[in-house]
Amino acid sequence: MNRFQSLSPDADQQRSRALLSHIEQAIADAGGWIAFDRYMELALYAPGLGYYAADPGVLGAWGGSSDFVTAPECTPLFAATLARQVADVARSENLDTIVECGAGSGRLACDLLAALDAQGWLPRQYAILEVSAAMRARQQDAVAGLPEGLRARITWWDALPDRFDAVVIGNEVLDAMPVKLAVRTAQGWLERGVARADDAQQPLRWADRATAIESRPSMRALPAGAVTELHLACDAFIATLGERLGRGLLLFIDYGFPAHEYDHPQRACGTLRCHRAHRAHDEPLWQPGTSDITAHVNFSGVAQAAAQVGLDLLGYTSQARFLLNCGLLETLGAAVAAAQDGISGAPMNRAGLAQTAAVQRLLSEAEMGELFKVIALARGLNTPLMGFTHGDRRAALRAEIAPQVAR
Ligand SMILES: C[S@@+](CC[C@H](N)C(=O)[O-])C[C@H]1O[C@@H](n2cnc3c(N)ncnc32)[C@H](O)[C@@H]1O
């Protein structure tokens, strides 16, 4: 058992009660109401208490006692395929730094560096930008197992430098950023926040207020009663990266849609979801800190925030298309052959079958292949990106960027 598997259900409940008191205090300090993005920030990241911020870490062993599984945790072939795109652009553009945002368990960092090494290119430094001290500790444990030649390249940035040149990557980090909630009423949009309830079983309740929230144009399609999310933190994060990036590429992979799909009338309940023990639920106020809380990404908003700071939109496609363009099937073929000790025509063994099933999960339209997208934003690059050679859907995003900032 490692130290991340040692959290007992009792400890979980105790931490949740302490987090609840902390949130109740924040509500009292704010005069009886906090916006949902403030609640989500506390529930996920309050130091020592939040879902991602508890020590020794509430995520458990990924794939075992975990709450959800991300692509890099599914199979190292995800990192190996992403490595092809990263190495190709870094080599031709002379970029010697990789920055990973929100590195979770550290799995992607370890597998990506190993894959880059196997492909004959390594960055001078691999910098991790991680908001949670507990997750950073977990990443440090993970990279401790790497050979010295790889481990020595990894560093943690406490803050983004004022200027840097790099290939920046982030898998499932944008969906973990706090969102505001907006509710459509007959009178217009209200902001949904959180207040205290006089109920020992459920001490927090929803409370809607008229605030100065700015709706996006596509929200007009949503009917009265609809609830949706506003991604101010995500947009600000992209804008800051874009302002500080001298030359380089941002590649973000996450579940989400362009705004016109996000605000489709059939999605009138919004996309806010919680995950606990591989089950999704819709009660973010229930036992704060014990479930992950996430919202789908509005990729039009990401593209717009990037355009506003002068980044070029170099590609937007589904995860399946991106990985196929980057040679996932060839990578799988090599892995299966290696698992069969190179005996061609031999029936696939258990390891080969497991790799094939994991790849199916990454590619299948019913699983991660279509819901997950990849967006590429850049400054000063000339190299065409292999991940977008077929099936690039940039036009769908460009159509939704305000004309004064479209590039
Ligand atoms: C859903 S996990 C994904 C982890 C990993 N990338 C993966 O794919 O397995 C989200 C990660 O992003 C981190 N995170 C959230 N907001 C962040 C921010 N603003 N800057 C850096 N890291 C952040 C969380 O602490 C967590 O490590």
PDBQT file of the ligand as one rigid body, heavy atoms in Angstrom, charges set to zero:
ROOT
HETATM    1  C1  LIG A 501      -8.263  15.979 -13.535  1.00  0.00    +0.000 C 
HETATM    2  S1  LIG A 501      -6.641  16.125 -12.936  1.00  0.00    +0.000 S 
HETATM    3  C2  LIG A 501      -5.747  15.661 -14.408  1.00  0.00    +0.000 C 
HETATM    4  C3  LIG A 501      -4.405  15.132 -14.097  1.00  0.00    +0.000 C 
HETATM    5  C4  LIG A 501      -3.532  14.692 -15.275  1.00  0.00    +0.000 C 
HETATM    6  N1  LIG A 501      -3.265  15.749 -16.199  1.00  0.00    +0.000 N 
HETATM    7  C5  LIG A 501      -4.125  13.515 -16.000  1.00  0.00    +0.000 C 
HETATM    8  O1  LIG A 501      -4.495  13.647 -17.153  1.00  0.00    +0.000 OA
HETATM    9  O2  LIG A 501      -4.192  12.433 -15.386  1.00  0.00    +0.000 OA
HETATM   10  C6  LIG A 501      -6.421  17.907 -12.882  1.00  0.00    +0.000 C 
HETATM   11  C7  LIG A 501      -5.053  18.352 -12.404  1.00  0.00    +0.000 C 
HETATM   12  O3  LIG A 501      -4.918  19.763 -12.663  1.00  0.00    +0.000 OA
HETATM   13  C8  LIG A 501      -4.455  20.433 -11.496  1.00  0.00    +0.000 C 
HETATM   14  N2  LIG A 501      -4.869  21.845 -11.645  1.00  0.00    +0.000 N 
HETATM   15  C9  LIG A 501      -6.103  22.361 -11.600  1.00  0.00    +0.000 A 
HETATM   16  N3  LIG A 501      -6.089  23.694 -11.827  1.00  0.00    +0.000 NA
HETATM   17  C10 LIG A 501      -4.811  24.018 -12.069  1.00  0.00    +0.000 A 
HETATM   18  C11 LIG A 501      -4.141  25.252 -12.390  1.00  0.00    +0.000 A 
HETATM   19  N4  LIG A 501      -4.805  26.394 -12.486  1.00  0.00    +0.000 N 
HETATM   20  N5  LIG A 501      -2.811  25.226 -12.585  1.00  0.00    +0.000 NA
HETATM   21  C12 LIG A 501      -2.114  24.061 -12.463  1.00  0.00    +0.000 A 
HETATM   22  N6  LIG A 501      -2.688  22.874 -12.148  1.00  0.00    +0.000 NA
HETATM   23  C13 LIG A 501      -4.017  22.855 -11.958  1.00  0.00    +0.000 A 
HETATM   24  C14 LIG A 501      -5.076  19.603 -10.373  1.00  0.00    +0.000 C 
HETATM   25  O4  LIG A 501      -4.479  19.841  -9.125  1.00  0.00    +0.000 OA
HETATM   26  C15 LIG A 501      -4.812  18.198 -10.914  1.00  0.00    +0.000 C 
HETATM   27  O5  LIG A 501      -3.473  17.811 -10.707  1.00  0.00    +0.000 OA
ENDROOT
TORSDOF 0
